[in-house]
Amino acid sequence: MLPGAEAERREGAYTRRCVLAMVEAGADIVELGLPFSDPLADGPVIQQAVQRALEGGFRLKQAFELVAVLRRDIQTPLLFMTYFNPVMQYGLDRFVQDAAAAGLDGLIVPDLPVEESGPLASVCAAAGLHLIPLVAPTTTDSRLRRIVSQAGGFIYCVSLTGVTGEREKLSSRLSEMVGRLRPLTNVPLAAGFGISTPEQAREAAQVADGVIVGSALVKLIGQGGTPDEIAARVAAYCRRLKEAIG
């Protein structure tokens, strides 16, 4: 839940403005995080944002409504980043059907291992949604092959072990992990976790096909202000990232 007046929070005005600002600044895909009470893959910045959202009364229905509203203005791919528990509680079929009807393009579920992803993957495929897989530096070669055999959309390359959040430098293990993946798949590879500066984004883009930035944006948004002020900060930051990547 982003800072602001109660009425604007209800309508998702702040989030909508931020997404539009990102797209105008050159974002190729936008990931929308769904608040969950146990965000085990996320660091302090996103954990605090999640807590604000839950305390503000967030409900999944609001996320679907936001996607539907955004679809009136943009065609940019939109993804949900969510944990499996909310999906399971909502119902796999119902969740995916509502997501597809709203105009969502895919899901990222970091706590759903490939060995247990079959039911959700099947429902997503039937609805035309991508279930984006994640790989980490510790992923074994046998699991990599299994993951890439099912991958669609892109593969989320977790550049380090640990949780999301800003780091002083890019993990040296990213290049090695991408090198292991390249011979196995033609699906685009996007690097995330720990990338926050234009310099880090440029370095990641030299080995990966895409760069994912989350915590740094959430931190900017959490500084508060009017919708215009927040959108301007977000747009300026995204432009710097885009310019760095080239």
N, C-alpha and C positions, 0 to 999 in steps of 0.2 A: 504494500500500500504506500503510495507516494504522498508526500506532505501536501496539505492544502485544505480548502474549505470542505465541509462534510458533503455538501451537495455535489461538488466536483469530484470528490473521491468516489461517490456512489456511481457516477456516470462514467468513471474511468477516463476523465478528461486529461489528467496529467499523463497517464500511460499512453493514451492515444497521441497526444502532442509529441511525446518523446519518440514514439515509433515513427511518426511522420517526419520528425526532424532527422532521425537516423537515416531514413530512406532518402530524403532530400540531400543528405550529406554523402551518400554513396554506399550505404550498407546494402549488401547483396542478399542477405537473409537476416531475419530478425527472430531471435529466440526469446520467448516469453516464459519466465519462470513461474510455476504454480506453487504458491506457499504451502508448506507441509511442516508439521510440528517437529519432525525429526530429520532435518536436512543433513544427513551424514556426510555427503560429499562436498558440502559448502563451508567456506571459511566465515570469519566474524562479520564481514560486511554484508554478505547475503543473509546470514543468519539473523542479523538485526532487522533487515528489510522484511524478512519472512515474519518475524515476531510482530512488527508494526502492522503488517497486513492481516495477520490472524486476530490481533487485538482490535483491528478496525472492522472485523466481521466479514472477511473475505469468504466467498462461496464460489464453487466451481462454475456455477451458472454465469457468474460475472465474467469469467475468462472467455467462455464461449460467446457471450454477447459482445465482448470487446473485439474478438476476431471478426465477427460478422460486421461490426461497424467499420473496422479497418478495411475490410474487403470492398467497401463502397469507394474507397479512395486509392488503394494501392493493389498492385498485383505481385508485389515482392513476396517470396516464400516466407511463411510464418510457421514456426515450430513451437511446441510446448516442451519445456524442460520440466519433468515431473518425476516423482518417485512412484513406485509401483502401488503402494498402499492406497492412495487416492483413486487410482484407476480401478483397482480391484473392488474398493468399496462402492464406487459409482456403478460398477458393472462394465466389463470389457466391451461388450457389444454396444451398450448404451453410450459409453464414453467415446468410442471411436465414431459411432454414428453421429453424435452431436458435434464432435470435432470436425468431421467431414462436412456436415451440413453448414457449419459456420464458415468454412473455407480454409481450415487449417491444412497444412501440407505434410506435417510429420510430427513424430514424437521422439524425444530423447529421454530414456529412462535409465539413469546411471546405476541403479541398484538391481537391475534385472539382468542376470547372467544369460549368456547365449543358450546355455543348456536348458533354461526354463522359459525362454522367450517364445516358444512355438505358438501357444494359443493367442497371445497378443499379436505376434507377427502375422498370423493367418487372418485375423480380423482386420488388421491394418491393410494388408494386401488386398483384401476383398473390397475395402472402402477407398482404395487408391491413395492411402497414406504411407509415407516412408517411416519405418522404425529404424532410427539411426543408431548403429552400433558404436560402442566405445572400445578402444584398445589402449593399453598402458605399456610403459616400458617393461613391466614385469610379465606381460602376456606371453605365454609360451608359443612356439612355432605351430604346434598342433592346434591350439585354440585360435591362433591367427587365421589359419586356413579355414577353420569352421566358421569364424566370424565373417570373413570376406566372401564365403560362398553364399551367404544370406544377405549381404549388404546391398543397400539401395540408397539413393540420394547422395550421401557422402559418409565417410568414416570419421568419427570424432577421435582424434589422436590426443590422448591425455598426456601432456608433455612431461609430467612429473608424478611421483607418488605423493599422496597427501590430498588436501582439500583445495577448493578454489581460493583465489586471493592473489593479491599483487606480490610479486617477487622482485628482488633487486636485479636479477639477471635470468635469462632464458636457460632452461635446462639443457645441458649438453647431451642428454639422452634422446632428444627429439629427432635429431638427424639419423641416429642409428635405428630408431624405431620406424621412421618413414622408409629408410633403406630396406628394411625387412619386408615392408608392405608392398613396395612398388612392383616387385616381380609377380605378386599374387593377384593383383586387381587393377582394373582401369577406373574404378570408382574414385572420385575426388577425395583427397585426404585433407582434413582441416585440423589445425593445431589449436588446442585450448588449454586452460588452466595455467595461471601464473603469467599471462601476457597482459601488460598494462600500458607500456610506453610505445611511442612510434618506433623507437629504435628496436625494441623487442619484436614488434610486429614485422618490421622490415627483415629482421634476422629469421623469423619463423617462415615468412613468405618465400625465402630463398630455398627452402626445402619442402614446404607443404603447399597445397593448392589454395588453401584458405586459412584465415586467422580468426579465432573466436575470442572475443573480449567480453567479460561479464562484470566482474567485481568492480573494476575501475569505473564503468558506467553507472553501476548501482550507487557507488560512492558519490559520484557527481550529482546524481538525482537526489540522494539523501541530504544534500546540503540545503535543500529547500528553496523557497522563492515562489514567484508566480509561475504559471504555466509557460509564459513567454521567456522568463529568465532561465528556467530549467531547460527548456527546449534549445535555447541559444547555446548554453554550456555543452549540452549533448552534441549538438550539430558541429560546434567548433572542434570538439574532441574527435568526433568521427572523421571530420575532414583531415585532421592531422594524421590519423591512422591511414586513411585512404591515400594521402599524398606520400606517406612513407613507404607503403606497399608498392605504389606505382601502377 
